[in-house]
């Protein structure tokens, strides 16, 4: 299972890169909108990640690190 | 007469000069705004300035505050042993965040969170006369407080950035120190970004009332290291996708010192393996829909670990811009996990490996949550403000799981989460 996940992930860049014309800096007005950010509200993203991490068995994903806690 | 004409000519000349001056100022303002928009768009691209976890470059001083109230539903009396506590956890959280550019290429950020917790928590599960599961709750209400702080410094290169962060979390029974190093590099005219990082956490547990409970350990340790790699790709003028893999290895005391599990009719201490390997694959997509003035956020996460838990998470959000800078954001999240290899509501026979847990967080279940958020932006005294208000409802049950569940854990949680936030940029 883990091997197939890794393989899929390694193929992802190739799949993503194909068929995408490069967007020039002056064409990025929409991409620069705050609602296009991965996490438009950092505090909300931290809060939700903490709640789900405390109540579910899964790792948040999307980054390394993060502090431990008792989290009953 | 001549004097009057002279005076009229002077007034007209003054008026012309004023109008010209206003036009010049307006032209300068427009040019400044255009330049600002271009600079911002070049720096704040999703997945370009901000990688899989990194934040975008700070161009202004930012101060944020948020308050949230988390409240778990009381358990139905029918799911709790006779006379047991039914009220559950409530948590009030204050979050503060400061970020500022301190040099041309360097910015600093500080995150502080303080939360107070109170209520009873699930202890272990017993079968009733019909074989249905009943929850035994902790007798006394727990009162706890936690303070968490993280300091982050980021250095920006022409084609990427590197960040170093360190933090600590303090509770009366739990102390954790953590750090991380991460970076990102842009390629393909900043349309592709590769990111990666490593992190660690060193934790010490000193469970309360260990002297009163012979099954509770006095002092224990656990550590974890984690690493992630991610790729972000701009798909068009209004679309971007990001995919990242995060691996974490934890070792040490990974059991819950406050939980028990019923084995052959006797409650014993929760006992889990002393190592855990976890892998999360998170993919996120952003698509702006100009005719509707809205943006779609679609996130999917696949998770697997060597405790034999797998999970799927799908989250969809719609950012709808309305009038007067008002924005409404409805979202929905679905989550489903399988059980850990050593989980059971109770055990009629001993296991060969001696591992047992009846923690609902390791049980098989599914969860559905929905959230509504409203936010608005306004400016006063050269400060740009953003105010937000949100509510989330979370329900979990065995019926929502992807697979079939024989016995639902009675301790599964449902909660409400209310939040307000205020951000100032100056």
Interface residues (C-beta under 8 A of the other chain):
Chain A: X1 X2 X5 X6 X9 X12 X13 X16 X17 X20 X21 X22 X23 X24 X25 X26 X27 X28 X29 X30 X31 X32 X33 X35 X36 X37 X38 X39 X40 X41 X42 X43 X44 X46 X47 X48 X51 X52 X55 X56 X57 X58 X59 X60 X61 X62 X63 X64 X65 X66 X67 X68 X69 X70 X72
Chain B: X37 X38 X40 X41 X42 X44 X45 X46 X47 X50 X52 X53 X54 X55 X56 X64 X66 X68 X70 X89 X93 X95 X97 X111 X113 X117 X121 X142 X144 X146 X148 X150 X165 X167 X168 X169 X171 X173 X174 X176 X177 X178 X179 X180 X182 X188 X189 X190 X191 X192 X197 X198 X199 X200 X201 X203 X205 X222 X224 X226 X227 X228 X230 X231 X233 X234 X235 X236 X237 X238 X240 X241 X242 X243 X244 X245 X246 X248 X258 X278 X279 X280 X281 X282 X283 X284 X286 X288 X290 X295 X301 X302 X303 X304 X305 X307 X309 X311 X313 X319 X321 X327 X335 X337 X340 X361 X362 X367 X373 X375 X388 X390 X392 X394 X396 X413 X415 X417 X419 X421
